[in-house]
Amino acid sequence: MLKKPWQEMGLTDEEYERIVHLLGREPNYVELGMFAVMWSEHCGYKHSRPVLKMFPTSAPWVLQGPGENAGIIDIGDGLAVAFKIESHNHPSAIEPFQGAATGVGGIVRDIFAMGARPIALLNSLRFGPLDNPRNRYLLSGVVGGISFYGNCIGVPTVAGEVGFAPCYTSNPLVNVMCVGLIEHDKIQRGRASGIGNSVMVVGARTGRDGIHGATFASEELNEASEERRPSVQVGDPFREKLLIEACLEVVQEDLLVGMQDMGAAGITSSTAETASRAGTGMEIDVDLVPRREEGMTPYEVMLSESQERMLVIPKKGCEERVKEIFDRWGLEAVVIGRVTSDGVLRVKEKGRLVAEIPVRYLTEECPVYVRERRKPEYLSELWAYPLTELPEPLDYGEALLKLLSSPNIASKEWVYRQYDYMVRIDTVVRPGAADAAVLRVKGTKKGLAVTTDGNSRYCYLDPETGGAIAVAEAARNLSCTGARPLGLTDCLNFGNPEKPEVAWQFYHCVLGMSRACTHLNIPVVGGNVSFYNETNGEAIYPTPVVGMVGLLENIEERCTAGFKQEGDLVLLLGETRDELGGSEYLALLHGVVAGRPPELDLNLEAVVQQMVREAIARGLVQAAHDCSEGGLAIALAEMAILGGIGAEITLESPLRPSSLLFSETQSRILVSARPDKVEKLQELARAFQVPVKILGACGGRVLSISLGPKRLVNLSLEEMEAGWRKLTARLGG
């Protein structure tokens, strides 16, 4: 049966009737397209908005929370940090190189739209198993696109994560984060204020690429999705670099009242959103929009998602100066309309009105759905899985080597060495050296620690606990560098929210994240929801990704993960429990994704993090590393490999050896300390009521782990490093 025009655009019959009721008439084709993109989940958040209200979004240091292009937090000395994470999943599934590249371009524009200088990029990626040739093609294309765009614009890619699971085979996840620095008095907002002010399009010309990209991102993938390749935008990073400099120059000269990235839904979203925030209207003429293709219709101009474009609203009388600056950077800046007082968005072509919609109909009147939520049936069976009946490994050293070479744990050097992470020379802790990257803030003693984290397997088995752990682990990674977590941005990747089981997963993930944020005093200042991550009806694991920024008051006090010198003692903060549910050990060595993920005691989590930050600030620890995927044995192996020093470890515990070595119990941090600092470190732990135990000492070229008198692991650094670097060797040496 042939679809109706609004159905082709992704609108339901009920939504179409709502549009007719609001307008009091049938919409024309241009108006229908504008409603379709603005009422898509990607732009309108119609399935997620009620749930997202659970997030805590305010704190004394929050200068801008959700609702703008990016969130902003105060770091003192008149400086602030702008940051945001977004997804480009569907485009990357169809055209991985350009999909990932334009994801970078879009998130960078969100940052300098706030007036901030982009200083760092991060990413969080998910793919299917690498024995599938298409998954290797997607990985190569995505990494290539990220490195191409980031390297060309001169913004370092300093941190990230890459995970693998079968559910991502046809639906990879490409989440990209950008961080920028700004002075308080230079902050811009995406608001079309000032009646009569001009509205300008600046940057690249408009083409036909990306039309209906927002609606494409709001539907499931299937065999026909390859036909949507034209919906994937094409990026030009060299033009974006010019755009960054031109936009920051007009901000420096204080020429604007508002600026907005022209991303999803193009001119439609940028005009509607800026007018909506300011409570104004807008009149634009599509004939004035610079184009790179002949014969474009008003529909195509309004919905194009061509890259490297911004909408700016200059102060009265500043139009010519804005044009001069953009012209000097080799970019166009053209007045296409003006701000009006009546709250209506009008679009004209050759003097003829082609669209007339009250702005709030496109934004505030977007329908909001509260869907039925139902606990998935699979959980009861997986929770009842008899984990205690699993056989122990015959060789614990061999088990450790298998885990070290697992794509989820192995070194991601093949990925990050393709990125220029040293451009701008502010990266003081590089990718792979610590649990988070650290950048200097020029002109101050301060440092910024940044990370992205998420464990979808936990969220599949228990969304609420998994969501909370995603927040806690990101904060723990920052704390291991010595940084205090200040703010969070999230990318929430889920299946079809119209399915009750997915709606339940989404609600409980956000609930868990919200509770962790509240307890750890980390506000959510922005983010992105990516629904419909399904292929032929099969959904990905629920995958909330957390991007987090923390502050080091003195960058000289930063801490990294590798062992530092022979004779240092190795200590564990926190306690290990029998928690193999959802672990990498269980999935890799037993082929099972089952059980419950580790429990999370937020009170213990908070004090462990506070204690390790205080210990680092006092100079009591040499190295610090979070125990996460793979458990205690993997954390010890990574610290040894990174430091080039072995360790002799002796454990005392009633736990099974497999649990003792590979349990992923939360709220644990491994530290190394000089012998003369250990007593003070133990005193500090007692003051914070944090369990602490000396496990052994650094030295030699072997990692030896014993349980009482029984030696479980005895591996040389060379053996461990060879396994840990297998992924890099497999992907290209």
DRENVEX-435005 format. One record per residue: z, y, x of N, C-alpha, C in turn. Coordinates in steps of 0.2 Angstrom, whole numbers, plus 5000, padded with zeros to 4 digits. Layout:
BEGIN
ZYXZYXZYX...
This chain:
BEGIN
500049945004500050005000500050065004499650115003499550175007500250215006500450245012501050285011500850355009501350385006501250455004501350505010501050565010501050605016501750615019502250625014502950635017503250575020503050515017503250455020502950445027502350465028502050455034502450495039502750555037503050595041503850575042504050525039504750495040505150515034504950555029505450575024505450525018505950515015506050475009505750505003505650474998505450504991506050544989506650524990507250564987507250634991507150624998507150685002506550735000506050704998505450744996505650784990505950744985506150774979506650834980507050824985507550874987507250934989506750934993506350984996505951024990505650984985505351024979505851064975506451034975507051064971507251124975507351124981507551184985507051234985506451224986505851274986505651294979505851254974505551264967504851254966504551224971503851204971503651154975503051124975502851074980502751114987502951084992502851114999502051105001501851145005501151135008501251085014500651075017500651025022501051045028500951115030501351135036502051135034502251165028502951165027503251085027502851045024503150975024503250945031502850965036502950945043503550975046503651035044504251075046504851045044504851025037505450985035505550925038505050885039505050815042505350815048505250865053505550865059506250885059506350935055507050965055507550925051507250885047507650835043507650765046507350755052507450695056508150685058508350625060508950615063509050645069508450645073508450675080508650745080508450785075508550855074509150875069509150835064509650855059510350815059510350765063510950725063511250705056510750685052510950675045511450605044511350565048511850505048512450505052512450555057512950555062513450605061513250665058513650725057514350715055514450675049515150665047515550635052515250585055515650545060515850585066515350625069515550665075516050715074516250735068516750775067517450755069517550685071518150665073518250685080517750705084517850725091518250785092518750785097519050845098518650885103518550955101518050995104518251055107518951065107519251135109519751125114519851165119520351175124520351245127520851265130520851335133520251345137520051295141519551305146518851295143518751285136518051275133517851345131517251365134516951425132516451415127516151355127515651345122515651265120515751255114515751185112515151165109515151105105514451085102514151135097513551135097513151175092512651225096512751225102512251265106511851215111511451245115510951205119511351165124511951185126512451145131513151175130513651125132514251145132514451185138514951225138515151265144515951265145516151245151516851245152517051295158517651325158517851375163518151335169517951355175518251325181518551375185518751435182519051495186518651535190518951585193518551635197517951665194517951675187517351695183516751655183516851585185516351545185516451485179515851465177515951405172515351355173515451295170514951245171514651225164513951225164513651205158513351135159513451095154513151025155513050995148512550945148512350915142511950845144511950795140511650735141511250725135510650695136510150685130509750615132509450585126509050525127508350545127507950495130507250495129507050425129507350385124507250315124506550295121506350315115505750295113505150315117505150375119504550395123504450345130505050335132505050295139504850225137504950195131504750125130504050125129503650175127502950175127502650205133502850255136502550275142503150295147503350245151504050255155504050315160503450325163503450385168503550445165503050465160503150535157503750535152503850485149504450485145505050505148505250475154505750485158505750555161505150575164505050645167505150695162504850695156504950745151505750745148506050685149506750685147507150735152506950725159507250775164507150845162506450855161506250925160506650955154506750915148507050945142507750955143508150915147508850925148508950985153508550995158508651055162508551115158508051115154507951175150508551195145508851145143509551155139510051195143510051175150510551215154510351285156509751295158509551365159509451405153509351375147509351415141510051445140510551415143511251455142511351505148510851515152510851565157511151535164511251465164511551435170511051405175511151405181510751385186510851305187510351265185510451195186510551175193511151135194511351115201511351035202511350995196511350925197511050885191510750835193510550785187510850715188511050685182511250615182510850575177510950515177510650475172510950415171510850385165511150315163510550275160510450225163509850185161509950115159509650085154509750015152509049985152508949915154508349885154508549805152507949775150508049705150508049665156508149595157508149565163507549575167507649575174507149585178506649525180506749475177506349415177505749425173505749475168505249495164504749545167504149535168503749585172503749655168503749655161503749715158504349755159504949725160505549755161505549795168505249755173505149785180504649845180504149835176503649895175504049955172504449945167504849995164505350035168505649985172506150015177505750055182505250035185504850065190504650135187504350135181504050195178504550245177505150225174505650265172505950305179506150265184506450285190505950335193505250315193504750355196504750425192504750425186504750485182505250535183505850505183506450545185506450575192506250535197506250565204505650615204505150595201504550645202504750715199505050715193505150785190505750815193506350775195506950805198506750835205506350795209506250815216505850875216505350875211504850935211505151005209505650995205505951065202506551075207506751035212507251055217507951055214508051005209508750995207508950925209509550915213509650845215509950795210509750735210509950685206510550645210511150665208511750645212512150585210512050565203512450505201512050475195512350415193512050385187512250315187511950275183512150205182511550165179511450105181510950065178511249995176511049975170511349915167510749875164510849805164510349755162510649705156510249695151510449645146509849635142509749565139509149555135509049595130509549625126509449665120509049735122508949745128508549805130507849795132507649735131506949715134506449755131506449765125505849805122506149875120506749895121506949955120507449985125507150005131507550035136507950095134508450115138508850175136508750215142508550285141508450325146508850395144509450395147509950455145509950495152509850565151509850605157510250665156510650685161511150735160511050785166511150845164511050905169511750945169511850975175512451015176512251075179512551135176512351205179512951245180512851295184513351345186513151415183513651445180513551515177514151555178514051625179514551675178514751685171515351695169515551705162515151765159514951815162514651875159513851865158513651805160512951795160512751745155513251715151513151665146512651685141512151645139511651655134511751615128511651635122511651595116510951585113510851535110510251525106510251555099510251625099510351655093509851715092509451715087508951775085509351825082509651865086510051925083509651985083509852035080509552105080508952105076508952135070508452145065507852185068507252165068506752195071506552175078507052145081506852125088506252075089505952075094505352035095505551965096505151915095505151845096504651835101504751805107504251785112504251715114503651685115503551625118503451635125503751595130503651605137503551535140503251535146503151475149502451455148502351385147501751355147501351365140500751355140500351355134500451295129500351305123500451245118499851205117499951135117499451095116499651045111499250985110499350945105499850885107500150885113500550825115501250835111501450775110502150775107502250785100501650795096501750815089502150755085502650775081503050725078503450685083503550705089504050665093504750655090504950705087505650705084505650645079505150645074505150585069505050525073504650515078504550455081505150435084505650475087506250455089506750435084506550445078507050425072506750365068506450325071506250265068506250205073506250145070506250085074505550075078505650035084504950025087504749955084504049945085503749885083503049875086502649825084502049815088501549875087501649915082501249975081501450035085502050035088502250085092501850115098501450065101501050085106500550135104500350135098499850185095500150255095500850255096501150325096501150355103500750325107500750355114500650425114500150455110500050525110500750565108501250535105501850575104502250585110502050555116502450565122502150625125502650675127502450735130502250725137501850765140501650765147502050825151502350815156502750865160502350895166502550955167502350985173502951015177503250985181503851005185503751065189503151075191503051135195503051205191502751195185502851255180503551255178503951205177504651205175505051245180504851235187505251265192505151345192504551365190504351435189504751465183504751425178505151445172505851455173506151405177506851415178507051485181506651495186506751565190506551625186506051625182505951675178506451685172506651635169507151645164507851665167508051645173508651665176508651735178508051755180507951825182508051875176507751855170507851895164508551895162508851845163509651845161509951885166509851885173510151925178510051995176509552015173509352085172509652105165509952055161510252075155509752095150509152065149508652085145508552055138509051995137508951955131509551965126509351945120509951935115509951865114509451825115509551755114508951715117509051645119508551605122508651535120508151505119508151435116507651385119507851325121507351275124506851255118506251255119505751225114505651155115506151115113506051045114505851005108506250955105506050925099505850965094505350955091505050995085504851065087504751075093504451135096504651205093504051245091504251305088504551305082504551255078504851245072505651245073505851205077506551195078506851255082506551285087506751345091506851405086506351415082506351475078506951465072506951405069507451395064508151395066508251365072508951355074509151425077508751465080509051525083509151575077508751575072508851615066509451595062509551525061510151495058510751515061510851515068511451525071511651605070511151645070511251715069511251745062511151695057511051715050510551765048509951755052509351805051508751765049508251795048507551765047507151775052506451755051505951765057505251765054504851805056504151805054503751795061503351745061502951735067502151725065501751735070501051725069500751675074500551615071500351565076499651585079499351635077498751655081498951685088499551715088499751745094500051695099500151635097500351585102499851555107499951565113499451545118499351465118498751445118498551375117498151355123498151295124497751265129497251215126497151215120496651175116496351215111495751205109495351235104495551205097495451245092495451225085496151195083496651215086497351195084497551225077497751185073497951205066498651235066498851275061499551295061500051235061499951185058500351125058500451095065499951095069499951075076500351115080500251185079500551235083501351235082501551225076502251225074502551165076502251105076502551045078502451015085502051055089501851025096502551025100502650975104503150975108502950975116502451025117502251035124502851055128502851035134503351055138503351115141503951135145503951195149503851255145504151265139504151325135504851345132504951405132505551435129505451485124505851495119505851545114506351595117506151665118506651715119506651775115507251805113507251865109507551915114507051965116507252015121507652075117508052105121508252165118507752215116507852265111507352315109507152355115506452355116506252395122506152365128506352295128506352265135505752215135505352215130504752165130504352175136504152235138503652235144503952215150504652225151504952205157504952135157505152095152505152025151504451995153503852035151503252015152503052015160503252075163503152085170503452025174504152015172504451955176504051895176503951875170503551805169502851805172502551865172501851875175501951865182502451895185502551885192502651815194502951775190503051705191502451655189501951695187501351655185501351625178501751655174501851625167501751675162501551645156501451695150502051705146502051765144502651785139502351835134502251805128501951835122502351845116502351905113502651915107502351885101502651835098502351805092502651825085503151865085503451885079504051925080504451925075505051975075505551945071506151965072506751945068506851985062506951955056506951985050507651975047507852015041508452015038508551965032508051935030508151905023508251825024508351805030508551735031507951685029507351705029506751665028506351665034506051605035505551585041504851585038504451635040503851645038503351635043502851595042502251575047501651605044501251645048500651675046500051645051499451645048498851635052498351675049498051725054497551765052497751805045498351825045498551875040498751835034498651765034498851725028499451685029499851685024500551655024500351575024500551545029500451465029501151425028501651465028502351425027502851485026503251475021503851515019504451475017504951475021505551425020506151465022506651475017507251495019507551455025507751485030508051455036508551395035509051415030509551365029509351305026508751305022508451245020508251195025508051225031507851175036508451155040508951195040509551175044510151155040510451195037511051185033510951135027510351135024510251095018509951025020509951015027509750945029510250895025509950845022510350795019510850765024511450745021511950705025512150645022512050585025512250525022512850495025513250465021513850425023513650355021513450315025513250245024513750195023513650145019514050085019514250055026514850045027515050015034515249945033515049895037515249825036515349795043515949765044516049735050515549675051515249675057514749615058515049545058514649505055514949435054515049395061514649415066514649385073515349385076515649445074516249455078516849405078516949375072517449325071517349265075516749245076516549185080516649205087516449265089516449275096517149295099517549315094518249335096518649265096518449215093518749145093518549105099518149125103517849085108518349065113518448995114518948975119518948985126519049045128518949065135519449025140520049015137520448975142520248905143519748885140519548815141518948815146518748865148518148875153518348845160517948805163518148775170518148835175518548825180518648865186518048855190517848905194517248895199517548845204517048805207517148765212517248795219516948855219516948895225517048965223517648995224517749065222517349115226517249105233516849145237516049145235515849085233515149085230515049125223515649115219515649155213515649235214515949255219516049325221515349345224514949305228514349325230513849325224513849285219513449285214513549355210514149365209514249435205514049495209514149495216513949545220513149555220512849505219512049505218511849515211512249515206512049525199511749595199511249605195510949675194511349725192511849705188512349755185512849775190512949745195513449755200513149775207512649745209512349755215512149825217512049845223511949915225511249935222511350005219510750035216510350075221510450065227510150105232509350105231509050055229508350055227508150115222508650125218508550175213508650245216509250255218509450325220509150355227508850305231508550335237507850365235507650355229506950385227507150455225507750475224507950535221508150585227507950645227508150695232508850715230509450685233510050705231510450755235510050775240510350825245510050895244509450905240509150965240509751015237509751075239510251135238510851125243510851065247511351055251512051065249512251045242512851055240513150985238512850935239513050865238513550845243514150845242514650825248514850745247514850715241514950645241514250625237513950575241513250555239513250495234512750485231512750425227512950355231513350315227513550255230514150265235514350325237514950325241515650325238515650345231516250345228516150335220516650335216516550325209516250375206516150435209515850495206515550535211515050575210514750615215515150685215515150715221515550775221515050835224515050895221514650945224515151005225514951045230515351105232515051165227515551205226515451265222515351325227514751345229514651395234515151455233515351475239515751535238516551525236516751465235517351445233517651385237518251365236518551305239518451245234518151265228518151215223517551165224517651105220517151055220517051025213516551005211516350975205516250905206516650855202516450785202516150775195515550735196515150715190515050645189514950615183514850545182514550525176514250475175514050445169514250375168514550355162514850285162514750255155514750195154514750155148514650085149515050045144514949975145514749945138514149935137513949915130514149845128514249795133514549735131515249735128515649785130516249795127516149815120515749865119515649895112515349845107514949805110514649745106515249705103515749685107516249645105516849675102516949745103517449785100517249855100516949885096516649955097517250005098517749995094518350045095518650045102518749985104519049975111518549995116517849975115517349985120517250065121517250095115517150175115517650205119518350185118518850215121518850205129518650145131518550125138518050165141517450175138516950215141517250285143517650315139517950385140518450375146518850325146519350315151519050295157518550255158518250235164517950295167517550335163517250395166517850445169518350455166518850495168519250465174519250395174519550365180519150375186518450375185518050385191518050445194518150505190518250565192518950575196519450545193520150545196520150515203519750465204519750425210519450475216519050525214518850575219519350625220519850625216520350685216520250735211519750735207519550785202519950775195520150825192520350825185519850835180519750785176519250785171519350845166518850885165518850945161518450935154517950905154517450905148517050845148516750825142516350765141515750785137515150755138514550755134514350685133514150665127514050595126513350585123513050525125512450505122512550435118512450435112512650385108512050345105511950285109511350245107511550185103511250185097511350135092510750115089510750055085510250035081510150075075509850045069509750085063510350095059510550165058511150175055511150165047510550145045510550125038510750055036510850015042511149955041511849955042512249925037512949935037513349915043513049855046513349835053513349885058512749925059512649975064513050035062513150055056513550105054514250095055514450035055515150015056515250015064514849995068514849995075514950075077514450115074514450185076515150215075515350205069515950235067516550225071516650155073517150135077517150155084516550155087516450175093516650255094516450295089516650365089517350375088517650325084518350335083518750315089518550265093518850245099518750305105518150325105518050385110518550445108518550455102518950515100519650505101519950445100520650435102520750445109520350415113520350425121520350495123519850535120519750605122520450645120520650635114521250665112521850655117521950585118522550565122522450595130521850595132521750615139521650685140521650725134521550795134520850815137520350775135519650795137519150815131519050875130518650895125517850875125517550855119516850845119516550905118516050935122515750995122515050995120514750935119514050925117513850855118513250845115512950775116512350765112512250695111511650675108511750615104511450605099511450535095510750505095510650445097509950415097510050355093509850355087509850295082509150265082509050205079508450175078508250135084508750125088508550085094508450015093507949995089507849925087507049905088506949845089506249825090506149765085505749775081505649715076506249695072506649745071507349725067507849705072507749695078508349675083508649735086509249755085509549815088509849795095509849855099510149855106510949845105511349825110512049835109512249905108512749915104512949985103513150015110512850075112512850095119513050165120513750185119513950255120513950265128513650315130513650335137514050405137514450405142514850465143514750495149514550565149514450605155515050655155515350655161515950695162515950735168516250795168516350835173517050855175517250855181517950865183517950915189518550945190518650995195519150975200518850985206519350985212519451055215520151075215520251145217520151155224520151105228520051105235519651045237518951065238518451005240518650965246519050995250519250965256519650905255519950905249520450845247520050785244519450795243519050735240519150675243519050615239519250555241518550505240518450465244517850415243518150345242517650295241517950225240517950175246517650195251517650145257518250145261518450085263519050085268518950125274519450155276519350205282519550185289520050145290520250125296520650065296520650025302520949965303521749985302522049935299522849945299523049975293522650015289522850045283523049985278523449995274523749955269523349965262523249905259522849905252523349895247523349945242523749935236523449935229523749905224523449905218523949945213523649995210523950035205523750005198524249985194524149955188524249875189524149845183524249765184523649735181523549675183523049625181523249575176522849575170523049525165522449475164522549425160522049375159521549405154521049435156520649475151519949465154519649405152518949395154518449405149518649425143518249435137517749495139517149485138516649535139516449545146516749505151516649525158515949505161515849535166515249515170515249445173515849425175515949355177515849305171516049315165515949275160515149265158514849325158514149325156513649295162513849305168513449285173513549215175514149195176514349125178514349075173514549095166514549045161514049065155513649115156513149135151513349145144513949175144514349185138514449265137514349295131514549355129515049345123515649345125516149325119516849355121517349335117517949365118518049435116518649455117518849525116518749565123518549625123518549665129519349675131519449695137520149715139520449765135521149755134521449805130521549875134521649925130521749995134522350025132522850035136523450065135523350145137523250185132523050255134523650295138524250275136524850305140524850285147524650215148524650195155524050225159523450225155522850255158522950325161523350365156523450435158523850445164524450405165524850415170524550385177524150335176523850305182523350355185522950395181522550445183522850505186523450525183523750585185524050565192524350505193524650485199524150485205523550455203523050445209522850515211522750565206522550635208523050665212523650655210524250685214524250655221524150595222524150555228523650585233523050595230522450615234522650685236522850725231523050795233523550805239524050755239524550755244524350725250523750695251523450665257523850595258524050565252524350495253523850435253523250445251522850395251522150405255521950355258521250365262520650345258520750305253520150285249520450265242520050275237520250255230519550225226519650175223519150145219519350115213519050125207519150095201518950025200519449985197519249915196518849915189518249895189517849895183517449835183516849835182516349775181516549725187516649665186516749615191517449605193517949655191518649645192518849665200519449645201519749655207519349635214519149575213518749545219518149585221517749615216517149655217517449715220517949745217518149815219518349805227518749755229518849745236518249735240517749695238517149685242516749755243516749795237516349855238516749905243517349905243517749955247517649925254517649865255517549835262516749855264516349835260515649855262515449925264515749965259515650045260515950065266516550035268516950065274516750025280516349965280516249925286516849895289517349885285517949855287518149805282518349745285518649695281519349705279519649655275520349655273520649585272521249585274521649515273522149535267521949495261522249515255522649445252523249455250523649405248523949425241523749375236523949395229524549345227524949365223525549325220525449335212525349285208525249295201525149225198525449215192525349155188524749145185524249205185523649195182523149145185522649125181522149075184521849115189521549085195521249125200520649165197520249135192519649165190519849235186520449235183520649295179520949345185521249315189521549365195521049395198520449365200519949395204519449435200519249405194518749435190518849465183519449465181519649495175519549575176519349605170519149675170519649715167520349695168520849735165520849815167520949855162520849925163521449955166521450025168521950065171522150035177521750015181521849985188521450025193521750045199521450085204521650055211521150035215521350005222521350065226521850075231521950125235522050095242521850135247522050115254522450175257522950155261523450215263523650195270523750245274524050235281524750205280524950165285525650135284526250185283526150245287526750285286526750335280526150325276526150355269526350315263526450245265526550205259527150215255527750225259528350235256528350295251528050345253527950405248527450395243526950355244526550335239526850295233527350245236527750205231528250245227528550295230528950345227528650375221527950405223527650435218527450395212527250335213527150285208527750275204528350265207528950255203529050315198528950375201529050445197528550445191527950415192527450415186527550355182528050305184528150245181527450205181527150205186526450165187526650105191526450045189526549985193526149985200526449975205526049975212526249915216525749885219525949825223525449825229525849815235525449805241525049735241524449735242524049675242523849645249523849695254523649675261523449725265523049715270522849765275522149765277521849825279521149825281521149805289520549775290520449755297519949695298519649695304519149645305518449655301518149595301517449595298517349545292517949525290518049475284518449495279518249485273518649495267518949425265519649415266519949355264520449375259520449335253520849335248521249275246521849275247522249215246522649225239522849165236523349165231523849125233524449155235524949125239524649095245524849025247524548995253523848975252523548975246522848945245522349005246521848995251521349045252520849035247520649085243520149085238519449105240519449155244518849195247518949205254518349195258518349205265517649225267517449285266516749305267516649355272516149355276516049405281515749465277515849525281515449585278514749575277514449545282513749535282513449485276513849435275513749395269513749435262514249475262514349515256513849565255513749605260513249655260512549625258512349575261511649545260511649525252512149505249512149485242512149555238512549605240512549665236511949705237511549695242510949735243510249695240510449635237509849595235509449625230509749665225509249705220508749745224509049785229508549825232508049785236508249735239507749695242507249665237507449645231507049615226506549665223506749735223506349785220505849815225505949805231505449835235505749845242506249815244506549825251506849885253
